[in-house]
Amino acid sequence: MCASHTFTGGGGAVKVEPAQDSLTWGLNGMIEPALLPATELLAALRERRISSRELLENQLRRIERHNRKLNALLSLDAERALADADVADQARARGRDLGPLHGLPMTLKQEIEGASDAVTRLRAAGAIVFGRTTGSAAGVAGGLTALELGVDLAGSVRRPAHFSGVYGLKPSWGAVPGHDADMSAIGPLARGVDDLELVLDVLAGPDDSEAIAWSLELPPPRADWLGDYRVAVWLDDPAAPVDPEMRGVLRSAVDALASAGLELVERPAPVPLSDARRVHRALLMGIYCSGMAEGAFAALKHLAATTPHSEDEDEAMRRARLLTQTKRDWSAADEERRAMRERWAELFLEFDAFLCPVAPHAAPAHNPTPDLDDWDEVAWSDYASAAYLPAVSVPVGTTESRLPVGLQVIGPYLEDRTALDVARRVSEIVGGFEAPAAVAQAATVRA
C-alpha cells in the first residue's frame, strides 16, 4: 500500500489517498492505466471500470513519483481538478453525458491562455484541466497526463513528440481557434492517432466571435485503407542532413509500409528545404519582433542600419536584420510563401501525403545553454509551418540506444483527416507508442 500524498493546487493543499488494488480492473493487460491512449481511458470511464477521480489521483501520484526527473509539470490545480472529477463522476452516475472528453484529466502547455476558445471547448467537452506543463511530450510519454495541448509555430508540438516517442498534430493554420499569430497552431500531443483526432473534433472551427457567420467541416480522409493512398517520401536533404542512424530507422519504416501495400514515390518536396527554412525564418522574425521592448528593438534597428551588408555575417547580425525588417521585406517573404503554398497544392493533386523526418536527429543530450539560433534544428518543421499545412509526428521506431524516432506526415491544407488517417495506417504497420522503461511500471490487474 502506497502512502498518501499531498499536493498544493490553486486553492490549497489536497490529500490524495493511496491507490486501491482494483484501479486497473478490466483495463488492458498489465499496463499502468495512465499509459493507455486517451480513447481507451475514456472507454473505461464510460463503462465505469474506473472513475474520473481514481484516474486523476493515479496521475497525481505519478507526478509525485516521476516529475522531478521528467520536469514536465510546471504547476498543478489539484483541488479544483479533483472537485471537477467528482462532478464528472456524479453526472455519469445520473446518466448525464458531459461530452466526448467526459471526466478525462489533461494538461495545457504554459503558453495557452486559460480563457481561450480552445480551452473553453475542451472544458465544455468534459475535459478536466489539472495542470500546466513545460515538457508537454515528456508528460504524455511518462503517463503524467492523458492528453496535452501545445502550440506549434516552429515545430513545438511535432519535435517534442518525435523526441519523446508520442504523437503530435499541428493542424492546418486557422482550423483551430487561438491562431492569432501567423503560422501559430494549437494542437494536441497524445499516445495514439485516435486521441489526436478526438481533440481535433472538439477544437476545430472558427473563433467563437466569428461562429455567427461561418462554420468549418473538415473533409474525410481521401482513402479507406493503406493501399489506396499514394504518398511522396523524402528522408534526407543537404539543407538539414539527417543523422545516418535515424535515417536508417526511417528507411526501415518506409520499406515496411511499401511491403504492406502503400504506394510510395521517392521525390523531393515541391519547395526546396533551404527556401522553406529561409522564408519561414523571415516570417517568424516578423512575429517575434512584436514582443520586443522598444529600447531593444531600437538598438537592433540602429545596428542593422549602420552595419554594411556582408556575405559572411554572423548569426547575431542576420537575426538583427530580420527582427528589424520592413513591412515591405516581410510582404516579399509572404509572397514567396503564397507561391510555395501553390506548389504544395499542385503536389497534393498527385499525392495524398508527404512523408519526411521531423528533425535531423533523435533527442539530443540535455544542453543547459542550447543554441537557439540553430535553424537546421527546426528546418524539417518549416515545410508545414510556412505553408499552413497539417502535419503529424508518428513514432516509427528507436535508435540502437532506444531513442524514439518520429516520421512526419504532411497533408493537404485543411485535409487534416487525411494526414491523421495516413498516420493511423503507418502506426498499424510500424512503431507506435512505447512507454519509457523508467515509468512503465506494470500494475496488478484483478480478474
Secondary structure, 3 states (H helix, E strand, C coil): CCCCEEEEECCEEEEECCCCHHHHCCCCCCCCHHHCCHHHHHHHHHCCCCCHHHHHHHHHHHHHHHHHHHCCEEEECHHHHHHHHHHHHHHHHCCCCCCCCCCCEEEEECCCCCCCHHHHHHHHCCCEEEEEECCHHHHHHCCCCCCEEEEECCCCCHHHHHHHCCEEEECCCCCCCCCCCCCCEEEEEECCHHHHHHHHHHHCCCCHHHCCCCCCCCCCCCCCCHHHCEEEECCCCCCCCCCHHHHHHHHHHHHHHHHCCCEEEECCCCCCHHHHHHHHHHHHHHHHHHHCCHHHHHHHHHHHHHCCCCCCCCHHHHHHHHHCCCHHHHHHHHHHHHHHHHHHHHHHHHCCEEEEECCCCCCCCCCCCCCCCCCCCCHHHHHHHHHCCCEEEEEEEECCCCCEEEEEEECCCCCHHHHHHHHHHHHHHCCCCCCCCCCCCCCCCCC
